[in-house]
Amino acid sequence: MRKADFAIGIYILAAIVFLIIPMRSGLLDVLLALNISIAMIILFNALFSQEVLNMSTFPTILLFTTTFRISLNVSSTKLILTTGDPGAVVTQFGEFVGRGDPVVGMIVFIILIIVQFLVINKGSERVSEVTARFTLDAMPGKQMAIDADLNTGAITDQQAKERREKIQEESSFFGSMDGATKYVKGDATAGLIITVINLVGGIVMGMMRSGMTATQALNKYAMLTIGDGLVSQIPSLMISLATGILVTKVSKEADIGDLLVKQLFSIPKVLYMVGGSMVFLGIFTPLPFLIFCPYGIAFLATAAVIRKKTQVEEIEAEANIEETSAEEIRRPENVTSLLHVDFIELEFGYGIIPLADVNQGGDLLDRVVMIRRQIALEFGCVVPTIRLRDNIQLNPNQYVIKIKGIPVSDGEILFDHYMAMNPGYVEEEITGIPTFEPSYHLPAIWITESQRERAESYGYTVVDPPSIIATHLTQVISSHLDELLTRQDVQNLINNMQEANQTLIGELVPKLLGVGEIQKVLQNLLREGISILDLVTIFETLADYAPTTRDTDVLTEYVRQSLKRAISNKYFPNGEMTSVVTRDPKIEQEIMGSVKQTEQGAFLALDPDRTQKIMKSVEAEVGKLENLGKNPVIITSPIVRMYFKRLSRDYFQELIVVSYNEIESNVELQSVGMVTA
């Protein structure tokens, strides 16, 4: 057992034992002095701690000290009533404070009780209650602010974790303090009751047991009761004061002494006014001249000193700024920081700043956080931090989305307007500013707030500017996920599932495949919009087929076949009849015949004219599906799928190529055409 644990255990055990076992007056003197010392330690720690969490154990300390003090109070009561000798500390407190007069001592004691009850305890209780409520109410906003700072790169993941822990600790502390202040109030109440018992019981015991007269008993036991009450209530008052200091302490990492002096004596104008007022009162009123005028002169002199010091500090600050600027000019530029490239950036003109500014009611930062969460749930990979920056070189309403520092898409919005899109069945049109939806380039119009309700009643799809930007950003990120997946990301995914799948990971990495090869397989899946959320199935498949081939393209096809349930659900939901385009077997044989194998992998060596004819046929057949309002889906044999997808990627970005082995048996397909050439 550690010494600290042993000491705390003895402290609590002693408080319980003293409630039962009689105590000698000498031991009581020692413990009363200890109690006063502990109260002072608590008071000065509360006063000089830089922030409230430095005293996070205060509610527990409050409970321990209250219990110990009450046990001493009970012990002193026993000695007063049985022997009339509670020890030197209690006796001297009563005689010194009361000056031998019970009436004076009782008045001082009552004033002390009133101050503690009505001023310190009442105020601390109210402040604790309000602080606890506001701290709990502010938690969601603080959490969102941390997420926003983390998302914009202002803080690191570790700093965000520390801030979240601090918020939780503050919430727990102020919630505990709300209840702990009741200990202080109850302690004062118990002390008052015990004092009354001491006085009445002492007088009765003195008259009945010691043969004293009423006056003699009153004089003796009144002084002892006052001393006992003061010895108990003075530590209680100090701890009550410590409670008030903690619950009213500002959250600043600075010494409270420096803060108080700086905030009270930092404005010369205030001290000039106070000094002048004190001199005026000393000269032109009957108030004591020799008291008020020296005070006034002292304040005026202090104001002059502070003003001179402030002027010197301002001059030094200007000189430091100039010197710093000169040093910056002379110092060689540190270009290392310029070499960092953010994976995803959203730059916008100054007209879009209100959408990203929380203080102006903007929620774009919150939407960006939700984008990362949505993509993680949908695709199974963590999107890098999205940097949001304003750029004065852009048009006020323009925004640009960059991937690895290169612009890949942009758009423009009209602030305080809404984008209305016709889903195809709107009969009555509405007037507005023509535009195009930035994500999918669909025709749309900008409308005002007053037109929004009418447009929705006509059947238009109405979207606000933050939703437009968020949708566009989601679409761009989803289409570039394969570029954003790094080897470190793959290693993190492996680490996350290693604990629950040690056998699988131990067999696969690095014995069969390296992290880079697994990365290529996952990139191939993400490039075609296939989720990698089911990593167990993916890794199981790789472990099955990696011993026979390390070709990442071939392994990708095996993985796709293992994920056929997910692929079928994505492209053929609910097993409904789906219209598709098939391939002429002759075309497939021709494509396979043009595949050339090299050490770097396989590639197609198909004649360009032949490729053009095949793509024209694809365009014609896919057009039939688009006219029916269907997704462009082409079904091929498993061995040809990856080569045909690679061939058509440059011509048709949205074309879906699926093999027969990637379709569940319950899916019904209807061919509307065949690709021939």
Secondary structure, 3 states (H helix, E strand, C coil): CCHHHHHHHHHHHHHHHHCCCCCCHHHHHHHHHHHHHHHHHHHHHHHHCCCHHHHCCHHHHHHHHHHHHHHHHHHHHHHHHHCCCCCHHHHHHHHHHHCCCHHHHHHHHHHHHHHHHHHHHHHHHHHHHHHHHHHHHHHHHHHHHHHHHHHHCCCCHHHHHHHHHHHHHHHHHHHHHHHHHHHHHHHHHHHHHHHHHHHHHHHHHHHHCCCCCHHHHHHHHHHHHHHHHHHHHHHHHHHHHHHHHHHHCCCCCCCHHHHHHHHHCCCHHHHHHHHHHHHHHHHHCCCCHHHHHHHHHHHHHHHHHHHHHHHHHHHHHHHHHHHHHHHHHHCCCCCHHHHCCCCEEEEECHHHHHHHCHHHCCCHHHHHHHHHHHHHHHHCCCCCCEEEEECCCCCCCEEEEEECCEEEEEEECCCCCEEEECCCCCCCCCCCEEEECCCCCCEEEEECHHHHHHHHHHCCEEECHHHHHHHHHHHHHHHCHHHHCCHHHHHHHHHHHHCCCHHHHHHHCCCCCCHHHHHHHHHHHHHCCCCCCCHHHHHHHHHHHCCCCCCHHHHHHHHHHHCHHHHHHHHCHHHCCEEEEEECHHHHHHHHHCEEEECCEEEECCCHHHHHHHHHHHHHHHHHHHHCCCCCEEEECHHHHHHHHHHHCCCCCCCEEEEHHHCCCCCCEEEEEEECC
